Amino acid sequence: MSTTPTAPAGAATHQWRGVIEEYRDHLDLPAGTVAVTLGEGGTPLVRSEWLSETGQAEVWLKVEGQNPTGSFKDRGMTTAISVAVHEGAAACVCASTGNTSASMAAYAAKAGLTPIVLVPSGKIAAGKMAQALVHGAQVIQVRGNFDDCLRMSRGLADHYPVALVNSVNPVRLEGQKTASFEIVDRLGDAPDVHLLPVGNAGNISAYWLGYKQYAERGRATRKPVMRAFQAEGAAPLVTGRVFPDPETKATAIRIGNPASWRLADAAAAESGGGFAALPDERILAAQAELARRDGVFVEPASAAGVAGFLQDLEQGISYAGRQVVVTVTGHGLKDTATALEWFGEVPQVVVDADIEAAAKAAGLV
Ligand code: F0G
């Protein structure tokens, strides 16, 4: 017998099956595409008491760091790799600021494809680089930025037998839009406002697609205002001009010429939202405060939505009485070096193996 059961007989019926099987009816995938899944999606929506109180609003965090490789990219990678396999690919390629490459490497490993990764040299957080290497990717460091890497990935896919799995591949957005479905399914309707970081702009485009489809299909009665945030040093969507040399400590969104620029502009315009830029200090402060107040440790770029919410409040934009979802896109463990910079020198409290000494050091006496 050669059937492939999705779960062992007798397994719990509530086991999450990954975004393709959970939402297949709503995804535009070739008929018969077999899911290559690591169980992505189904991530928690955590209420933030801190942000709710600060903004007199109902604020929820969509914690995407809980995906299998620690970022939202897994939602689009299960669809992209599944379709690549369906179409007979043997190798896949992507440009990345780190998370896409980590995700692609894992799903390619699972599918038996050869993963090829192009990253800006010296600008990838160590955790993400480790993920790509450990999963067996051929990691090529490019003397250039993400935008150069994306141009090269497209070129490789045009001229060689490798499948391009960046979010310029529409199949990626099919998977990523499932985050909107989960939010609506959990809250019972779409929120008033959705906040998120934006870099290459695939994610905001995917969320908007998901919200629109759920509204069209009667699963939601409304659509949220989409408001997205960039770092000041890499803010093409805010300023309307390409940043030839983007720079920010939030390396995941260090992008000067987003591929989905047009779709992101449409999402902002159609939803009545927009874009704003943040200084790095605000992004890093929001990262630290989110970890301390809400117990949610995210990487720097992932804190941009939270930083944006706080900056908006300071600038007089009111969220009072609104239901707000903030996507925090990736896990803090991806980039511990930047997180530890909060402390300047990492605090080292060393004592003898003695209870009194520990009590004293802990400030209990
Ligand atoms: N947050 C994180 C943690 C990311 O890794 C990215 C993008 C974004 C936000 C922005 O999402 O590009 O869809 O607007 N990372 C890509 C990568 C570029 O290569 O991992 P976007």
Boltz pocket constraint, residues with backbone or C-beta under 6 A from the ligand:
constraints:
  - pocket:
      binder: B
      contacts: [[A, 71], [A, 73], [A, 95], [A, 96], [A, 97], [A, 98], [A, 99], [A, 100], [A, 101], [A, 167], [A, 197], [A, 198], [A, 199], [A, 200], [A, 201], [A, 202], [A, 203], [A, 204], [A, 252], [A, 253], [A, 299], [A, 301], [A, 302], [A, 329], [A, 330]]
      max_distance: 6.0
